[in-house]
Amino acid sequence: MEKLANNSVKGIKKSILPYLKLLLPLLFITGQSFAQETSFEDGKRYILGGLTVTGLQSYNEQTVKTYTGLRVGQPITVPGDEISAVIKKLWSLELFSNVEMYYTKIEDDKIFLELNILERPTLSNVTVYGVKKRKVEDILTDTDLKKGKKITESLIANTKNYLQNKYKKQGYLNAKVNIATATDTSETNTQNMVINVNKGDKVKIRSIVFEGNEKLSNKRLRKSMKNTKKKKLYRFWKKSKYIEEDFNEDLSSLVDAYAERGYRDARILSDTFVKVNEKNIDLKIKVEEGDKYYFGDINFVGNSVYTDRQLSQVLGIRKGQTYNGVLLKKRIADDSRPDAEDLTNLYQNNGYLFSSINPVEVSAVNDTIDFEIRIIEGKETFLDHVTVVGNDKTNDHVIFRELRTRPGQKYSKDNIVRSIRELGQLGFFDAEQIVPDIQNPDPNAGTVDIQYSLVEAGSSQIELQGGFGGGGFIGTLGLSFSNFSLKNIFNGEAYKPVPMGDGQTFALRLQASRSFRVYSLNFSEPWLGGKKPVRFNLSLSRTQQFATGYDNRGRIDVQKDRGFSITGISAGLAKRVQWPDDFFTISHSLSYQRYDFNDYNLGLFNFGNGSSNSVNYTFGISRSSQGPSRIFPLTGSNFEITAKFTPPYSLFSSKDYKQLKTDINAATERLFEIGNNPSSIEEQLEFAQLSDDLERMEEERFKLLEFYKVKFKGDWYTRLVDKLVLRTNAEFGFLGAYNHDIGAVPFERFYVGGDGLGNFTLDGRDVIQLRGYENQALTPYVTNPITNSLQQDGGTIYNKYSLELRYPLTLKPSASIYALSFLEAGNAFNNFNEFNPFELKRSAGVGLRIFMPAFGLLGIDFGYGFDTDARPGSTGPSGWQTHFIIGQQF
């Protein structure tokens, strides 16, 4: 067998000269060009007598033969294009590190060839050193280093370059990556790869020096660089890393800083990177400022839909103002805000999708620049088709009823933005991935299609909690289905695991311990009748609280024959209205609660046997424009005013409530005089009789509850920078009485302090969050005349204010996580006479929230209370408190 090799005959001994005639017609081919010093005669024509493939380790010989396209018996020219094409074809697979062609013999006009192949090794295992274990999987995914991949020089080089650039972008400018391979003897033709990453220290910016700046100070220029900061001890929210991409962006911001102040000709002459040592660099930036300019005449050309005056009002730039190129650009088209008040949106919100607006400098005399705003209005545009994709669970009609874009309507960008918000507020889709795709725009016909691309998010939640409170273990099991379908409840095929897709809410909740039980069921239909946004809500609840004491061993003894229960039912309607705007909702609800006592004194009033009844109507007005996501709103507001009323029974009753109040006060006063330790048998009998009388009169007083309750809550969301959001909150509540002889009812009161979770609510109370204090620790106390002891009475009035800074760590569908810091202040009072809106209990702290579709909202807060709480004996500030948040509103 002879190799098809370079055929230079210089130095060849006479002993091999007889073989020259056999070698000359053949070519040594390695996939490269022929040797330049070799001269061949024209190729000779042969018949391929045979082809063998050697060197294979993992591939089938017949497969390779077939792939070459060479067939025994075919004519073949040596040297010629057929063999060159085969070699080139095999090299293009990038599966082999060497390909060589030999001939084995020539018989008459037949030639026998051998194809020798050296396979590239395949990747068996990858070990990465120098990074955290949890980061290894990401590296392997990003570099596509998976088992079975062919190891090539380009793979190694690309992996090395990718990793070095990756860490340089994170500020590790000295990052080094070494990659080595070694044979894996456990498998055929495989190699293990070892990646050693040495990130080194993060390179910090020691100083940023400017040259050539006279009009703007160094401080002003450094401030304009949002991403590139020099290191300072107190700066922890923005690190002083050098990242080239961010630095280049900040150089553009520097030019914008000048353009905002009239220096339109300002430019960066040079920027220099100076390495101080392995950990520090200096940046030197040389600028040319140019002259300051002012706006001159601004004329509009091509406008017919809007007058010059209307356009000037939106533009908001007047002759003589300092030239501001950034402002001019934003007033034409503000790319940072889809709902900005600019000229482009003015046209696009009124049907002119194909309009274009361009500011053109028409003259620059001395320091004054005149502009023409040239407008091509285009044809008025209407929506042709509106479609949705990606809704695998939610039915189409649930989506379309929320859209503000309908076929045949005039195109409006504002309606598209509003539609995105409404879909995000449903909670059925990932708000970050709602994408309106403008399709098939036809400027001549004036039509366009819109397709909303959606990604379903989990809309059902499981609440499973356990903890200790009320003298024992408290367990909670809750199931909430927020995209329920009642009409399919008897359709077995629709259970996946429950009937879904119609946007209804169905929730079951059970909470229990040794001493209490709470059952509740809630159903809500957001579009009653399917044609108008009228929400119907129905809820049923049952609460039982048992008396507790201690046995002779000091253990808690639950007495189930003594207790207190509430049975309630509530139905409501809420309708979205169009005035003052279509963010408003008006709601009505009617509810009934029955409170039953069996030898159990709740402590809020002075009877332990009997019942009370409450029939009440609630009227509410709310406005919700927060969005786009209900989990992490970026903008908008949400406020609600509710007024809850019962009938004024005493107005129509012949009962003398004034005399009843006098009798109750007399009995109470006498009980305080006797106290808990009567000194004689007569006083003991009197105490018992007065206690019974007081209990009877209290039951008579509260047989039919009458009250009114007014509450206000407002939340405002302001986007500061990027996704840093300021949430401002204000709350107020007041519980009043129609008849002052009856007084405020013992139910429906306000309990302030702590995490704001109601746990189990026995008496219609409102539990108000105020972090930094223990739960309900800011609630007023009163003295019980029967027990002569202090007890929480619940406030009849409260107010609260809070500021909360929020920043998202991730807003992925699987889990939305954001960090927060807060300032809060609030308090509760016994009555309006004691109310002082400035007598507030203050706190501050930080927290974290995690929203997972299956479990709802989870979180933790660390708050510091600066003031003393309302509990008897409390002194000094409340101090640090830890609050766990489960299932609270966003």
ZIJO-V768479 format. One line per field, one symbol per residue. phi: phi as a letter, one per 30 degrees, with the letter a starting at -180 (. if undefined). A space follows every 50 residues. Layout:
# ZIJO-V768479
phi: ???
This chain:
# ZIJO-V768479
phi: .bddcecdcdiddddceddddddedcbdcbicdddddcccdeecdbcdda bccbidbbcdddddedddidbdjddbcbdadddddddddddddhcbcabb cbccabbhccbccbccbcdddcdcbbcccjbdedcdddddddchccejdd dbdddddddddddddedddcjcdcdbbcbbbbdcddbdhbbcccccccdi dddccdabccbicbdcdeddddddddccbddbdddcdbdcdcbedddddd ddddddddddcjcdcdacdabbccddadcbbccbbcbbdicdbbdcdbcc bjdbdcdedddddddiccdjdeebdddeddddacddbdcdcbdddedddb jcdcdbbbdbdcabchccccbcccccdiddcbdcbbbbbjddcddedddd dcdccbejdddbddddddddddddddicbdddcdbdcdbhdbdddibacb bccbbdceccbccbbaacliiadccbbbbbccbdbddcdccedddbdbdb jcidcbbbbbbabdcabbbbbbbbcdbdiicbdcdcbbbbbbbbbcdbab ddcicdcccddblbbbcbbbbbbbbdccbdbdcdbcbbbbbbbcccbbhb cdjdacbcbkabbbcbbbcbbbbbbdldcddbdcbjbbbbbbbcbcdded dccdddddddddddddddddddddidbedbdddddddddddddddddddd dcdcdbabbcbbbbbbcbddbhcdbcccbbbabbcbbdcdddidddcicc cckjdiddhcccbidcccdbdjbdeidcddcbcdddchbdbdcidcaaba babbcbbddabdedacbbcabbbbaaabbdaddddbdcdcccaalbabbb ccedbicbabbcbccdbddddeidbiddidbcbccbiddd
